[in-house]
Amino acid sequence: PFVQTVAKEGVTFDEAIENIDIGGPSMIRASAKNFPSVIVLVDPADYQPVLEKLRAGGVKLAERKRLAQKAFQHVAVYDTAISQYLRQDTGVFPDEMTIALKKRYGLRYGENPHQPAAFYAEQVIGVKQETGITWAKQLWGKELSFNNILDVDAAWGVVTDFAAPTVDVIKHTNPCGLASHNDMAEAYRRALSGDSVAAFGGIVACNRPIDLATAEEIRKTFYEIVIAPEYEAN
């Protein structure tokens, strides 16, 4: 469990190295190479579907190939984590470098409606990944699009630069208005007054929890997304 080991606070270099698996990745790679004759599984989510196919008569070559690709990718992500760990604090820009990405969720579409898309998070060793747009929890509404992600990231990036209670309204990554005020409802009203016409269909971001009074003000205008650290229960 190399990744889990190095994520622990105070782990020593020797402990990290001791937890680098050699045999497991080697067996996975060997099995994946021989996918025409071997079924290789690295994801528990694949166990039941594969069992059902075996009971129904077998797993087709195309499916074995897909599972082999998944296995090689799994090992590549593991190797990337090790490389990242060993590269820490070296200050070196390597000639070759891989980036490990994990799918967070599918998107409604890409930059344009005819383009399929998905949202991925970079896996970085030694970095706590629980904040920011990547790890935000969607509470309601339809699937997000690429443009939604782009806009909400811009909106959230602005308000989180402010220590004071702040609201901004963003449309196509351009600010329609921004205001700081101890009363969040008033901060929203002032932000909206920057350009209340362009704000329609945009993004509202607040760097404080949204209370009922603020929510009542926001709901008077249609927005694609409203983002905040949390929402009061009422």
C-alpha positions, 0 to 999 in steps of 0.5 A, spaced: 500 500 500 505 505 497 500 510 496 496 509 503 503 509 506 506 515 504 500 519 505 501 518 513 504 523 517 511 522 519 512 516 514 520 515 513 523 514 507 525 507 509 518 505 510 516 508 504 521 504 500 519 498 503 512 499 501 513 499 494 510 493 491 514 489 485 511 482 485 504 485 484 505 490 478 509 484 475 504 479 475 498 484 473 503 486 467 504 479 465 497 477 465 495 483 461 500 482 456 497 475 455 490 478 455 487 473 449 488 467 454 488 471 461 482 475 464 486 480 468 482 484 474 484 490 478 478 494 479 473 490 484 467 493 480 469 489 474 468 482 479 461 481 478 460 483 471 466 478 469 463 473 473 456 473 470 459 473 463 463 467 465 457 463 467 454 466 461 459 462 456 465 467 456 469 473 456 469 476 449 476 478 446 474 485 446 472 485 453 479 482 455 483 487 451 479 493 455 481 489 461 488 489 459 488 496 458 485 498 464 490 493 468 496 497 464 493 504 466 492 502 473 500 500 474 502 506 470 498 510 475 502 506 481 509 507 478 507 515 477 506 515 484 512 512 486 516 517 481 513 523 484 515 521 491 522 520 489 522 526 485 520 530 491 524 536 493 529 534 488 528 541 484 529 537 478 525 538 471 525 531 468 526 529 461 520 525 462 514 525 466 507 522 467 501 525 470 496 520 474 489 522 473 483 519 476 476 520 473 471 524 478 465 524 474 462 524 467 460 531 464 454 533 460 458 535 454 465 538 453 466 545 450 461 544 445 454 540 445 457 535 440 463 533 444 463 528 450 467 529 456 469 527 463 472 531 469 479 528 472 483 530 478 490 529 478 493 525 484 499 528 487 503 524 492 503 528 499 498 533 497 491 533 501 486 533 496 479 535 499 478 542 497 477 546 491 472 545 485 475 538 483 472 535 490 466 540 491 460 536 492 454 537 487 447 537 491 442 538 486 441 539 478 443 536 472 450 534 470 455 539 469 459 541 462 466 543 461 464 550 461 460 550 467 467 547 470 471 553 467 466 558 470 465 555 477 473 554 478 474 562 476 468 564 480 471 560 486 478 562 485 476 569 486 472 569 492 477 565 496 482 570 495 478 575 500 478 574 507 472 578 508 465 575 506 465 576 499 460 574 493 462 574 486 457 573 479 461 570 473 459 569 466 463 566 461 469 567 466 468 574 466 466 578 472 459 581 472 460 584 479 463 582 486 462 585 493 464 584 500 459 585 506 458 582 513 451 581 510 451 576 505 445 578 502 447 585 501 454 582 498 450 579 493 445 585 491 451 589 491 455 584 486 449 583 482 448 591 481 455 590 477 451 588 471 445 585 473 443 583 465 449 579 464 449 575 470 443 571 467 445 564 467 452 565 470 455 563 476 454 565 483 460 564 488 460 565 496 466 564 500 461 564 506 455 559 508 449 561 504 443 563 509 436 563 507 436 571 506 441 570 501 438 564 498 432 568 497 435 574 493 439 569 489 433 565 487 430 571 483 435 570 478 436 564 474 443 562 475 447 555 472 451 554 479 451 557 486 457 555 490 459 556 497 462 552 503 456 550 505 448 552 506 444 553 512 439 547 514 433 552 513 
